Amino acid sequence: MNSREKGKRGERELAGELRRHGYDARRGQQYCGANGDADVVGLPGLHIECKRVERLDLYAAMAQAEHDAPDGMLPVVMHRRNNCQWLVTMRLDDYMEIYREWEAGKH
């Protein structure tokens, strides 16, 4: 399968999963990647790089997300292999920021 088509299919699949969780997610505007939009949009504050591959260089994917993320947006990589669940990779400092907000809301 053409890797570009597989990428689009992965983005649609991820957007569907995020909609299932109640978010108005959709594929970003992918005009050759020139405009720097996220692969999938709909989670405020997150710049999502979507990878639907069997072998993934997470550090390269994160570098791409960091490079493309506008100021104030947290870069994340959402990825999965065949027959596996979706995973989220992000920088530890960003995760801790989100976790602190979640923890503060519990008290």
N, C-alpha and C positions, 0 to 999 in steps of 0.2 A: 504494500500500500504506500502511496505517496506520503512522505513524512509530513508535509504541510497539511494534507487532508486529515491525517491522524491527529495532528495538533489541533486543528479546528474541531474535530470530533471530541477530543479530550476537553477542550474549553467548553463546548456545549454540555458535555456530561457533567463537568464540575459545576457549571452554572445551574444545571438542574438539581444537583445535590444541595446547593446553597438555597435554591428556591424551596426545596423540600423542608429546609430548616427555617423557612419563613422570611427569607431575604429576597428582594427584587433584583436578582443577579442576572447578568447577561454577558455575552462575549463583549470585550472592548472593541473599539474601532481598530482593526488590524490592517492598516494601509501600509504594508511592507515594514511595519514596526517603526515608521518614520516619525510618528507623532508622539511616541513614548507612552501611549495609553497602556494600562494594565491589560493582561490577557483576558481577565474576567473582572467585571466591576459590579458593585452592589453591596460591598461591605465597607461602610464609611471608615476612613482612616487607614485602610490597608491597600497597598499596591500589590496585586496578586500576579505572580508569575506561575503559569500552569504548565506542568510537565507530565505527559502521559507516555512514558517510555519504560523499557525494561532495564536499561542501564542509565543511571543519571549521575552526572558530576554535580553534586549538591553545591559545592563551593562556586563553581562556574555559574550555576543557576542563581544562587544568591547574589553573586556579583552583578549579574544582569538585572535582577530585581532592585538592588541598591542603586545601580547606575540610572535606571529608568524611573525610580520613585521620585515624585515631586517632593519638595520640602514639606514637612509636616505629615507625610504618609509613611507608615511602617512597611518596609518591604517583607514579603513572605513568599515562599515557594510552596505551592500545593501540588502534590504529586502522587502518582500511583502506578504500579505495574499491573499487568494482566492478573486477574484472579486475586487481587489484593485490595485492601481498603485505601481510601484517600488519607494521606498524611500531610501535616503542615510543618514546615521548617522555617524557623526565624531566628534572629539573633537573640542570645540570652538576655541582654539588657532590655530589648523590646518586649520579650515575654514577661520579664519581671515587672515592667511598667504595667502591662495588662493585668497580670496576676494581682498586683497591689490594688489596682482599681476594683477588681472583682472581690478581693478580700475585704477592702474597706466597705463595700456595699453589703457585706454579710453581717456587719456589726451595727 
